Each structure stands twice: as C-alpha cells, then as structure tokens.
C-alpha cells in the first residue's frame, strides 16, 4: 500500500507549462492570421476606400448650401 512519491514543484511546473501552451494555442487561433489573409484584407480595404472616395460628392462654391 505504498503510494508514489510526487515532487510537487515539478508537478506544478508541468501543469503551468501545459496551461501556458493551451493559452498560446488559443491566442494563435484568435489573433494569428497568415500573411496571405493579411494582404487579402488590406487589398479589400483599399478597394473599399477607393470605391468610397470615387462616390464622394464635393460641394461647389455656386451651390446655395455651400459655405462662403
């Protein structure tokens, strides 16, 4: 009826390493993006900005509502 002797310091450190690895894996899934995805998102944002700027209506000085 002898039980195994456990070094609590090593067990604690092993548990901490496992917890840190799990947290790192979650962060990689949550925040990590591939270079291809980043450039694709950037290109899409640039396309949207250009489309929005192209549709912008500027006030002319002859319009009645324009500032003097």
Rosetta blueprint (number, residue, H / E / L):
1 X L
2 X L
3 X L
4 X L
5 X L
6 X L
7 X L
8 X H
9 X H
10 X H
11 X H
12 X H
13 X H
14 X H
15 X H
16 X H
17 X H
18 X H
19 X H
20 X H
21 X H
22 X H
23 X H
24 X H
25 X H
26 X H
27 X H
28 X H
29 X H
30 X H
31 X H
32 X L
33 X L
34 X L
35 X H
36 X H
37 X H
38 X H
39 X H
40 X H
41 X H
42 X H
43 X H
44 X H
45 X H
46 X H
47 X H
48 X H
49 X H
50 X H
51 X H
52 X H
53 X H
54 X H
55 X L
56 X L
57 X L
58 X L
59 X L
60 X L
61 X L
62 X L
63 X L
64 X L
65 X L
66 X L
67 X L
68 X L
